[in-house]
């Protein structure tokens, strides 16, 4: 494990999108949010994604540049547009998505040489197409990533069971929301949460986020930690889970105890709930 001041490297793999709100368009996508939050914490981050040849792609590249993220693994698709998602707000701060397809990230190939990194970060949505799924499986088969974060993103109808199973099997850190936990249990045909450790031989940490109730972190050894969150005015919950994941990865890969890593993760999530968008302000 790296110490507090070490310069760590991350590879964030997956979709880049434009979130379409009623009044604006915002660069988003869990891999982009996560990359930006890790970069803000001093990590050297590469983003592997695929964009169209359009104005939305230029907006994504500007965010990548502003946050100091490497763009060497960003591909360009001359046929398909940069991905987009329409956001629908719900009472209480929640939200729902409509993910448009096809999009450039569906054809993410990652055909070149793979970079070294201390952690590989990926989700399940990227597995909705055959091309991007093959690229993910190639990454997961590579042995150069000692830590592997699987941030579950189950978005109906874009759920590919084979991707979810393979992504879990390869993970050392699993992050899942309480809304997704039941669906994940059904998909993987496990009986209890602890069965995830049996299904994933390399899994060391399981983090479950619970919205306003905080989160719980479990270790393979059986130890667990749970923390609540203070009462906050939630303006926009989009990206809170990605900020949580960045704080969690930063804590765990640097070797912090479970309770400290969980605190870092929750503080990161809380920091963006009072404003619009899932990117850090830095």
LOSE-269908 format. One record per residue (C-alpha): residue in three letters; chain; x, y, z. Coordinates in Angstrom, 1 decimal, padded with zeros to 4 digits. Each point is the difference from the previous one (the first is absolute). Layout:
<rs>
{code->ALA&unit->A&px->X&py->Y&pz->Z}
...
</rs>
This chain:
<rs>
{code->UNK&unit->A&px->000.0&py->000.0&pz->000.0}
{code->UNK&unit->A&px->001.2&py->003.5&pz->-000.8}
{code->UNK&unit->A&px->000.5&py->002.6&pz->002.7}
{code->UNK&unit->A&px->-002.0&py->003.3&pz->000.4}
{code->UNK&unit->A&px->002.3&py->002.1&pz->-002.2}
{code->UNK&unit->A&px->000.8&py->-002.5&pz->-002.8}
{code->UNK&unit->A&px->-000.9&py->000.9&pz->-003.6}
{code->UNK&unit->A&px->-002.4&py->-002.7&pz->-001.0}
{code->UNK&unit->A&px->-001.3&py->-001.0&pz->-003.5}
{code->UNK&unit->A&px->-003.5&py->-000.8&pz->-001.0}
{code->UNK&unit->A&px->-001.6&py->-001.2&pz->-003.2}
{code->UNK&unit->A&px->-003.7&py->000.9&pz->-000.3}
{code->UNK&unit->A&px->-001.7&py->-002.0&pz->-002.7}
{code->UNK&unit->A&px->-003.4&py->000.5&pz->-001.5}
{code->UNK&unit->A&px->-002.7&py->002.4&pz->-001.3}
{code->UNK&unit->A&px->000.3&py->003.8&pz->-000.4}
{code->UNK&unit->A&px->-003.4&py->001.7&pz->-000.4}
{code->UNK&unit->A&px->-001.7&py->003.4&pz->000.0}
{code->UNK&unit->A&px->-002.7&py->000.2&pz->002.7}
{code->UNK&unit->A&px->-003.0&py->001.8&pz->-001.5}
{code->UNK&unit->A&px->-001.9&py->002.0&pz->002.6}
{code->UNK&unit->A&px->-003.1&py->002.1&pz->-000.7}
{code->UNK&unit->A&px->002.1&py->003.2&pz->000.0}
{code->UNK&unit->A&px->003.6&py->-001.1&pz->-000.9}
{code->UNK&unit->A&px->002.4&py->-002.7&pz->-001.3}
{code->UNK&unit->A&px->002.8&py->-001.2&pz->002.3}
{code->UNK&unit->A&px->003.0&py->-002.3&pz->-000.5}
{code->UNK&unit->A&px->-000.6&py->-003.2&pz->002.0}
{code->UNK&unit->A&px->000.3&py->-003.8&pz->000.1}
{code->UNK&unit->A&px->001.2&py->-001.9&pz->003.0}
{code->UNK&unit->A&px->003.5&py->-000.7&pz->-001.4}
{code->UNK&unit->A&px->000.4&py->003.8&pz->-000.7}
{code->UNK&unit->A&px->-001.2&py->001.0&pz->003.5}
{code->UNK&unit->A&px->002.2&py->-002.6&pz->001.7}
{code->UNK&unit->A&px->003.1&py->001.0&pz->-002.0}
{code->UNK&unit->A&px->-000.5&py->003.7&pz->000.9}
{code->UNK&unit->A&px->-000.5&py->-000.7&pz->003.7}
{code->UNK&unit->A&px->003.1&py->-002.2&pz->000.1}
{code->UNK&unit->A&px->002.0&py->002.6&pz->-001.9}
{code->UNK&unit->A&px->-001.1&py->002.6&pz->002.6}
{code->UNK&unit->A&px->001.4&py->-002.3&pz->002.7}
{code->UNK&unit->A&px->003.4&py->000.1&pz->-001.7}
{code->UNK&unit->A&px->-000.2&py->-003.2&pz->-002.1}
{code->UNK&unit->A&px->001.4&py->-000.3&pz->-003.5}
{code->UNK&unit->A&px->-003.1&py->-001.1&pz->-001.9}
{code->UNK&unit->A&px->-000.5&py->-001.3&pz->-003.6}
{code->UNK&unit->A&px->-003.5&py->-000.1&pz->-001.4}
{code->UNK&unit->A&px->-000.8&py->-002.7&pz->-002.6}
{code->UNK&unit->A&px->-003.1&py->000.9&pz->-001.9}
{code->UNK&unit->A&px->-001.3&py->000.7&pz->-003.5}
{code->UNK&unit->A&px->-001.5&py->003.2&pz->-001.2}
{code->UNK&unit->A&px->-001.7&py->001.2&pz->-003.2}
{code->UNK&unit->A&px->001.3&py->002.6&pz->-002.3}
{code->UNK&unit->A&px->-002.4&py->002.7&pz->001.2}
{code->UNK&unit->A&px->-000.3&py->003.0&pz->002.4}
{code->UNK&unit->A&px->-000.9&py->-002.3&pz->002.9}
{code->UNK&unit->A&px->003.4&py->-001.7&pz->-000.4}
{code->UNK&unit->A&px->001.7&py->003.4&pz->000.2}
{code->UNK&unit->A&px->-001.8&py->000.6&pz->003.3}
{code->UNK&unit->A&px->001.2&py->-003.3&pz->001.4}
{code->UNK&unit->A&px->003.5&py->000.7&pz->-001.0}
{code->UNK&unit->A&px->-000.1&py->003.4&pz->001.7}
{code->UNK&unit->A&px->-001.0&py->-001.6&pz->003.3}
{code->UNK&unit->A&px->002.8&py->-002.6&pz->-000.4}
{code->UNK&unit->A&px->002.5&py->002.8&pz->-000.7}
{code->UNK&unit->A&px->-001.2&py->002.2&pz->002.9}
{code->UNK&unit->A&px->000.3&py->-002.8&pz->002.5}
{code->UNK&unit->A&px->003.4&py->-001.2&pz->-001.2}
{code->UNK&unit->A&px->-001.2&py->-003.4&pz->-001.2}
{code->UNK&unit->A&px->002.0&py->-001.8&pz->-002.7}
{code->UNK&unit->A&px->-001.8&py->-000.2&pz->-003.4}
{code->UNK&unit->A&px->002.3&py->-002.4&pz->-001.6}
{code->UNK&unit->A&px->-002.5&py->-002.8&pz->000.1}
{code->UNK&unit->A&px->-003.0&py->002.0&pz->-001.3}
{code->UNK&unit->A&px->-001.1&py->-001.3&pz->-003.4}
{code->UNK&unit->A&px->-002.0&py->001.8&pz->-002.7}
{code->UNK&unit->A&px->-002.9&py->-001.5&pz->-001.9}
{code->UNK&unit->A&px->-000.8&py->001.6&pz->-003.3}
{code->UNK&unit->A&px->-003.4&py->-001.6&pz->-000.3}
{code->UNK&unit->A&px->-001.7&py->000.0&pz->003.5}
{code->UNK&unit->A&px->-000.6&py->003.0&pz->002.2}
{code->UNK&unit->A&px->001.4&py->000.7&pz->003.4}
{code->UNK&unit->A&px->-002.3&py->-001.7&pz->002.6}
{code->UNK&unit->A&px->-002.8&py->001.8&pz->001.6}
{code->UNK&unit->A&px->-002.4&py->-000.5&pz->002.9}
{code->UNK&unit->A&px->-003.3&py->001.7&pz->000.8}
{code->UNK&unit->A&px->-000.4&py->000.7&pz->003.7}
{code->UNK&unit->A&px->-003.5&py->000.0&pz->001.6}
{code->UNK&unit->A&px->-000.1&py->001.3&pz->003.6}
{code->UNK&unit->A&px->-002.2&py->-001.5&pz->002.7}
{code->UNK&unit->A&px->-001.4&py->001.3&pz->003.3}
{code->UNK&unit->A&px->002.5&py->-000.3&pz->002.8}
{code->UNK&unit->A&px->003.1&py->000.6&pz->-002.1}
{code->UNK&unit->A&px->000.0&py->-003.3&pz->-001.9}
{code->UNK&unit->A&px->000.2&py->-000.3&pz->-003.8}
{code->UNK&unit->A&px->-000.5&py->-002.4&pz->-002.8}
{code->UNK&unit->A&px->001.8&py->-000.4&pz->-003.3}
{code->UNK&unit->A&px->-000.6&py->-000.6&pz->-003.7}
{code->UNK&unit->A&px->003.2&py->-001.1&pz->-001.6}
{code->UNK&unit->A&px->000.0&py->000.6&pz->-003.7}
{code->UNK&unit->A&px->001.5&py->-002.6&pz->-002.4}
{code->UNK&unit->A&px->001.8&py->-000.8&pz->-002.0}
{code->UNK&unit->A&px->002.9&py->002.2&pz->001.1}
{code->UNK&unit->A&px->003.7&py->000.3&pz->-000.8}
{code->UNK&unit->A&px->000.9&py->-001.7&pz->003.3}
{code->UNK&unit->A&px->-001.8&py->-003.1&pz->-001.1}
{code->UNK&unit->A&px->002.9&py->-000.5&pz->-002.5}
{code->UNK&unit->A&px->002.8&py->000.5&pz->002.5}
{code->UNK&unit->A&px->002.8&py->-002.3&pz->-001.1}
{code->UNK&unit->A&px->003.1&py->000.8&pz->002.1}
{code->UNK&unit->A&px->002.1&py->-001.5&pz->-002.8}
{code->UNK&unit->A&px->003.3&py->001.4&pz->001.0}
{code->UNK&unit->A&px->002.5&py->-000.8&pz->002.7}
{code->UNK&unit->A&px->-001.5&py->-000.1&pz->003.5}
{code->UNK&unit->A&px->001.4&py->002.4&pz->002.6}
{code->UNK&unit->A&px->001.3&py->-000.8&pz->003.4}
{code->UNK&unit->A&px->-002.1&py->001.0&pz->002.9}
{code->UNK&unit->A&px->-000.5&py->-000.6&pz->003.7}
{code->UNK&unit->A&px->-003.7&py->-000.3&pz->-000.4}
{code->UNK&unit->A&px->-002.4&py->-000.8&pz->-002.8}
{code->UNK&unit->A&px->-003.5&py->001.5&pz->000.3}
{code->UNK&unit->A&px->-002.9&py->-001.3&pz->-002.0}
{code->UNK&unit->A&px->-003.8&py->-000.5&pz->000.0}
{code->UNK&unit->A&px->-002.6&py->-002.2&pz->-001.5}
{code->UNK&unit->A&px->-001.7&py->002.4&pz->-002.4}
{code->UNK&unit->A&px->003.0&py->-000.2&pz->-002.4}
{code->UNK&unit->A&px->-000.9&py->-003.7&pz->-000.7}
{code->UNK&unit->A&px->-003.2&py->000.8&pz->-001.9}
{code->UNK&unit->A&px->001.7&py->-000.4&pz->-003.4}
{code->UNK&unit->A&px->002.2&py->-002.8&pz->-001.2}
{code->UNK&unit->A&px->003.0&py->002.3&pz->-001.0}
{code->UNK&unit->A&px->000.3&py->001.9&pz->003.3}
{code->UNK&unit->A&px->-000.7&py->-003.2&pz->001.9}
{code->UNK&unit->A&px->002.9&py->-001.7&pz->-001.7}
{code->UNK&unit->A&px->002.3&py->002.9&pz->000.9}
{code->UNK&unit->A&px->-001.1&py->-000.3&pz->003.7}
{code->UNK&unit->A&px->000.7&py->-003.7&pz->000.0}
{code->UNK&unit->A&px->003.4&py->000.6&pz->-001.4}
{code->UNK&unit->A&px->000.8&py->002.4&pz->002.8}
{code->UNK&unit->A&px->-001.3&py->-002.4&pz->002.6}
{code->UNK&unit->A&px->002.1&py->-002.8&pz->-001.3}
{code->UNK&unit->A&px->003.2&py->002.2&pz->000.3}
{code->UNK&unit->A&px->002.0&py->-000.6&pz->003.1}
{code->UNK&unit->A&px->001.6&py->003.4&pz->000.5}
{code->UNK&unit->A&px->-002.8&py->001.6&pz->002.1}
{code->UNK&unit->A&px->000.4&py->-000.9&pz->003.7}
{code->UNK&unit->A&px->-003.2&py->001.8&pz->001.0}
{code->UNK&unit->A&px->-003.2&py->-000.3&pz->-002.1}
{code->UNK&unit->A&px->-003.1&py->002.0&pz->000.9}
{code->UNK&unit->A&px->-003.3&py->-001.2&pz->-001.3}
{code->UNK&unit->A&px->-002.5&py->002.8&pz->000.4}
{code->UNK&unit->A&px->-003.3&py->-001.7&pz->-000.9}
{code->UNK&unit->A&px->-002.3&py->002.1&pz->-002.3}
{code->UNK&unit->A&px->-003.1&py->-002.1&pz->-000.8}
{code->UNK&unit->A&px->-002.0&py->002.0&pz->-002.5}
{code->UNK&unit->A&px->-003.0&py->-001.8&pz->-001.5}
{code->UNK&unit->A&px->-000.1&py->-001.1&pz->-002.8}
{code->UNK&unit->A&px->003.7&py->000.3&pz->-000.4}
{code->UNK&unit->A&px->001.0&py->-003.0&pz->002.3}
{code->UNK&unit->A&px->002.2&py->-002.8&pz->-001.3}
{code->UNK&unit->A&px->000.1&py->-002.8&pz->002.5}
{code->UNK&unit->A&px->003.3&py->-001.4&pz->-001.3}
{code->UNK&unit->A&px->001.6&py->003.4&pz->000.5}
{code->UNK&unit->A&px->-001.2&py->000.3&pz->003.5}
{code->UNK&unit->A&px->001.2&py->-003.5&pz->001.0}
{code->UNK&unit->A&px->003.5&py->000.5&pz->-001.6}
{code->UNK&unit->A&px->000.3&py->003.5&pz->001.4}
{code->UNK&unit->A&px->-000.7&py->-001.3&pz->003.5}
{code->UNK&unit->A&px->002.3&py->-003.0&pz->-000.3}
{code->UNK&unit->A&px->002.9&py->002.3&pz->-000.8}
{code->UNK&unit->A&px->-000.6&py->002.7&pz->002.6}
{code->UNK&unit->A&px->001.9&py->000.7&pz->003.2}
{code->UNK&unit->A&px->-002.3&py->002.8&pz->001.0}
{code->UNK&unit->A&px->-003.8&py->-000.1&pz->-000.7}
{code->UNK&unit->A&px->-002.2&py->003.0&pz->000.4}
{code->UNK&unit->A&px->-003.8&py->-000.3&pz->-000.3}
{code->UNK&unit->A&px->-003.0&py->002.1&pz->001.0}
{code->UNK&unit->A&px->-002.8&py->-001.4&pz->002.1}
{code->UNK&unit->A&px->-002.3&py->000.4&pz->-003.0}
{code->UNK&unit->A&px->002.2&py->-002.2&pz->-002.0}
{code->UNK&unit->A&px->000.9&py->-002.5&pz->002.6}
{code->UNK&unit->A&px->-003.2&py->-002.0&pz->-000.2}
{code->UNK&unit->A&px->000.2&py->-000.2&pz->-003.8}
{code->UNK&unit->A&px->003.6&py->-001.0&pz->000.2}
{code->UNK&unit->A&px->-000.9&py->-002.8&pz->002.4}
{code->UNK&unit->A&px->-002.6&py->-001.3&pz->-002.4}
{code->UNK&unit->A&px->002.2&py->000.3&pz->-003.1}
{code->UNK&unit->A&px->002.9&py->-001.9&pz->001.7}
{code->UNK&unit->A&px->-002.3&py->-002.5&pz->001.8}
{code->UNK&unit->A&px->001.7&py->000.5&pz->003.4}
{code->UNK&unit->A&px->-001.9&py->-000.3&pz->003.2}
{code->UNK&unit->A&px->001.6&py->002.6&pz->002.3}
{code->UNK&unit->A&px->002.3&py->002.9&pz->-000.4}
{code->UNK&unit->A&px->003.0&py->-001.9&pz->001.3}
{code->UNK&unit->A&px->-000.4&py->-002.5&pz->-002.9}
{code->UNK&unit->A&px->001.6&py->002.7&pz->-002.2}
{code->UNK&unit->A&px->003.3&py->-000.9&pz->001.6}
{code->UNK&unit->A&px->-000.5&py->-003.6&pz->-000.9}
{code->UNK&unit->A&px->-000.9&py->001.0&pz->-003.6}
{code->UNK&unit->A&px->003.0&py->002.2&pz->-000.4}
{code->UNK&unit->A&px->003.3&py->-001.6&pz->001.1}
{code->UNK&unit->A&px->002.0&py->003.3&pz->-000.1}
{code->UNK&unit->A&px->-002.6&py->002.1&pz->001.7}
{code->UNK&unit->A&px->001.3&py->001.7&pz->003.2}
{code->UNK&unit->A&px->-002.5&py->002.9&pz->000.5}
{code->UNK&unit->A&px->-003.7&py->000.4&pz->-000.4}
{code->UNK&unit->A&px->-001.5&py->003.5&pz->000.3}
{code->UNK&unit->A&px->-003.8&py->000.4&pz->000.1}
{code->UNK&unit->A&px->-001.4&py->003.6&pz->-000.3}
{code->UNK&unit->A&px->-003.3&py->000.8&pz->001.6}
{code->UNK&unit->A&px->-000.8&py->003.5&pz->-001.0}
{code->UNK&unit->A&px->-001.0&py->002.2&pz->002.9}
{code->UNK&unit->A&px->000.7&py->-002.9&pz->002.4}
{code->UNK&unit->A&px->003.7&py->000.0&pz->-000.8}
{code->UNK&unit->A&px->002.0&py->-003.1&pz->-001.0}
{code->UNK&unit->A&px->001.5&py->-003.3&pz->001.2}
{code->UNK&unit->A&px->003.4&py->-001.4&pz->-000.8}
{code->UNK&unit->A&px->000.8&py->-003.7&pz->000.4}
{code->UNK&unit->A&px->003.3&py->-001.8&pz->-000.2}
{code->UNK&unit->A&px->000.6&py->-003.6&pz->-001.0}
{code->UNK&unit->A&px->001.1&py->-000.8&pz->003.6}
{code->UNK&unit->A&px->-003.5&py->000.7&pz->001.3}
{code->UNK&unit->A&px->000.7&py->003.4&pz->001.4}
{code->UNK&unit->A&px->-002.5&py->002.7&pz->-000.9}
{code->UNK&unit->A&px->-000.5&py->003.7&pz->000.6}
{code->UNK&unit->A&px->-003.2&py->002.1&pz->-000.4}
{code->UNK&unit->A&px->-000.4&py->003.8&pz->000.0}
{code->UNK&unit->A&px->-002.9&py->002.3&pz->-000.4}
{code->UNK&unit->A&px->000.0&py->003.4&pz->-001.6}
{code->UNK&unit->A&px->-001.0&py->003.4&pz->001.4}
{code->UNK&unit->A&px->-003.3&py->001.5&pz->-001.1}
{code->UNK&unit->A&px->000.7&py->001.8&pz->-003.2}
{code->UNK&unit->A&px->-002.0&py->002.0&pz->-002.5}
{code->UNK&unit->A&px->000.4&py->-002.1&pz->-003.2}
{code->UNK&unit->A&px->-000.1&py->002.2&pz->-003.1}
{code->UNK&unit->A&px->001.3&py->-002.7&pz->-002.4}
{code->UNK&unit->A&px->001.0&py->-003.6&pz->000.8}
{code->UNK&unit->A&px->001.5&py->-000.6&pz->-003.5}
{code->UNK&unit->A&px->003.6&py->-001.1&pz->000.4}
{code->UNK&unit->A&px->-000.1&py->-000.4&pz->003.8}
{code->UNK&unit->A&px->000.7&py->-003.7&pz->-000.4}
{code->UNK&unit->A&px->003.0&py->000.7&pz->-002.2}
{code->UNK&unit->A&px->001.5&py->002.4&pz->002.5}
{code->UNK&unit->A&px->-000.6&py->-002.6&pz->002.7}
{code->UNK&unit->A&px->001.9&py->-002.6&pz->-002.1}
{code->UNK&unit->A&px->002.9&py->002.4&pz->-000.5}
{code->UNK&unit->A&px->000.3&py->000.7&pz->003.7}
{code->UNK&unit->A&px->-000.2&py->-003.7&pz->000.7}
{code->UNK&unit->A&px->002.7&py->-001.0&pz->-002.5}
{code->UNK&unit->A&px->002.3&py->002.8&pz->001.2}
{code->UNK&unit->A&px->-000.4&py->-001.3&pz->003.6}
{code->UNK&unit->A&px->000.3&py->-003.7&pz->-000.6}
{code->UNK&unit->A&px->002.8&py->000.1&pz->-002.5}
{code->UNK&unit->A&px->002.0&py->002.2&pz->002.3}
{code->UNK&unit->A&px->-000.4&py->-002.6&pz->002.7}
{code->UNK&unit->A&px->-002.3&py->001.9&pz->002.3}
{code->UNK&unit->A&px->-002.1&py->-002.0&pz->002.5}
{code->UNK&unit->A&px->-003.5&py->-000.9&pz->-001.1}
{code->UNK&unit->A&px->-001.7&py->002.6&pz->002.3}
{code->UNK&unit->A&px->002.2&py->002.8&pz->-001.3}
{code->UNK&unit->A&px->-000.5&py->-001.0&pz->-003.6}
{code->UNK&unit->A&px->-003.8&py->000.0&pz->000.5}
{code->UNK&unit->A&px->000.1&py->003.4&pz->001.6}
{code->UNK&unit->A&px->002.1&py->001.4&pz->-003.0}
{code->UNK&unit->A&px->-002.6&py->-001.5&pz->-002.4}
{code->UNK&unit->A&px->-003.0&py->001.5&pz->001.7}
{code->UNK&unit->A&px->001.6&py->003.4&pz->000.4}
{code->UNK&unit->A&px->000.8&py->-000.1&pz->-003.8}
{code->UNK&unit->A&px->-003.6&py->-000.8&pz->-000.8}
{code->UNK&unit->A&px->-001.4&py->002.7&pz->002.4}
{code->UNK&unit->A&px->002.2&py->002.6&pz->-001.6}
{code->UNK&unit->A&px->-002.0&py->000.1&pz->-003.3}
{code->UNK&unit->A&px->-003.6&py->-000.6&pz->001.2}
{code->UNK&unit->A&px->-000.6&py->003.7&pz->000.5}
{code->UNK&unit->A&px->000.7&py->001.0&pz->-003.6}
{code->UNK&unit->A&px->-000.8&py->-001.0&pz->-003.6}
{code->UNK&unit->A&px->002.1&py->-002.6&pz->-001.8}
{code->UNK&unit->A&px->002.4&py->-002.8&pz->000.9}
{code->UNK&unit->A&px->003.4&py->001.6&pz->-000.6}
{code->UNK&unit->A&px->002.2&py->001.6&pz->002.6}
{code->UNK&unit->A&px->000.2&py->003.8&pz->-000.1}
{code->UNK&unit->A&px->003.8&py->000.0&pz->-000.2}
</rs>
